[in-house]
């Protein structure tokens, strides 16, 4: 398989928030790797989106990803499964890129549902396992096993940056 082509790639970060709400499990923490991925994406003109739950009457605290992703690429939703959100699907489809790279989310919830939904619409789906909530464990997670069985390709942030750089001829 060839290196990931930046021109065919689109990023989707799911459910990043600085402060967990109520009974919501711990959300992903924004790290230097997130900043590095988004910096490289901007450099290579790769679209990046942020999807998050918007609860009526409850103010979202936001995350540092909010400052790195343009406002029109921040997509609030009212359903757990991001792929069931029409605006999100349309925003990604408008990019006309068939490789969707996911990070964040709850592995058994929003992340898995988005990945499976995108696979069902013929996207090539990659997950940055090291940038997921709880660091998805490739060896011991039934969620990881299910996603890989369905066709998701596991990646790390470093691997993605090196592939984009190699494919763009800047390495």
N, C-alpha and C positions, 0 to 999 in steps of 0.2 A: 504494500500500500504506500502511496506517495505521501509526502509531507502534507500537513494541513495547509491548504491554500488560504491565505488571508482574505482573498477576494471572494471566497465561498463561505466564509465564517461569519457567525453572528453570536454574540454573547448574551446570556440571560442569567442575571443574578436574582435569586428568589429569597424573599423573606429575611432581609437584613434589617436589623433595628438595634439601636444601642441599648434600649431598656426593654426587657421582656415584660409583657403585660399579663396580669392575672395568672391564669393557669397554663399559659403557653410555655412549652419547654424552652430551654435555653436556646437562643438564636445564635447564628454564626457571628463570630467576631471578625471585624474587618482588620486585616493584617497588611504588612508590607507587600506580600505577594498579590493581594487584591489591587493595590495601587500600581504595582509593576505590570500586572496583566492589563489594567485599564490604560496605563501609559503607552504600552506597546500597541494596544488596540487603536488608540487615538492616532499614534504615529503611522499605523498601517491602514487607517480609515475603515476600521472594523466597527460596525454598529454594536452598541452595548445598551441593554435594557435592564431595568430594575423593577421587579414585580413584588408587590407587598399587599397584605391584607389591610383593607380600610374598614374599620368598624365604625358604624354610625354613632355619633355622639362621643367618640373617643379620639383624642388627639394623638397622632403618631409622633413619637419622639425623633424619628429619623436616624440616619447613620451617616458615617463619614463617606459612604458610597454616594449619598445624595449630592455631595459637593463635586463628585467626579463624573456623574452621569447627568446629561442635560435634562432639564425639567420635563421636556416633552417625551423623554425616553423613560420617565418614571411612571409606571403603570399600576395605579391602585386597582384592587379587585375586591369582590365581595364573596368569592367562593374559594375554598381551600385549594382546589385543583386549578393552577394557573392556566392550564391549557383549555379550560372551559370558558375563559374570559375572551369574548369576541375582540375587544380592543387589542389585547396582547397578541392573539393569533394574527390579526390583521396587520399590526405593526411589524411583526416578524416576517410575514409573507411579503409585505411591500418591499422588503430588502432584497428579495429574489436571491437569497443565499440558502443553500441546502444543507449546510453543516451548522448545527446548533450546539453551542457549548454552554453547559449549565454549571452553576455552583450555588451552594447555600441550601436553604430549605430544610425541611424535615425529611430525612431520607425515606421514611415509609409513607409520607404524606405528600406535600406539595412538590417535592423534588421528583419522586418516583412517578407521580401522576403526570407531571409536565413531560417527563422523559418518555413515558409510554404513549401519551397523546401525540407527541411530535413524531415518534417512530411510526405510529398509525397513519400519519400524513406524509410518510416517505422522507422525512428528514433523516440525515445521518446525525446521530446524537452522541455527544461526548460529555462526560461528567468529570469535572476537576475534583477528584475524590479528596484531595488534601485541602480543598476550600469548602468542604461541606460541613454542616452541623454535625459535630461528634466525629469528624474525620472518618468517613465511611471506611470500614475495615474490609478490604477485599477478601481476606481469608476467612473471616468468621461471620459475616453479615448475610442473613438470608435476603435482605433488601438488595445488597450488592450482587448476590448470586442471581436473583430474579432479573435485575436490570441488565446484567451481562448476558444472561440467557436470552433476553428479548432483543438484544442487539446493540446495547449501549457500549461505547468504548470508554474504558477508564483511562484518565490522564492525570498528570500532575501539572501544577502551574508552571514549573520550570520546564517540563517537557513541551508544553504548549508554546511557550515563548521561544524556545529553541527551534521548534518546527516552523512557526510563523517566520522567524528570522531567516531560517534556511530557505524556505519556500520563496520568500521575498528577495532573496539574494543579497541580504545585508549582513550575513554572517561570514 
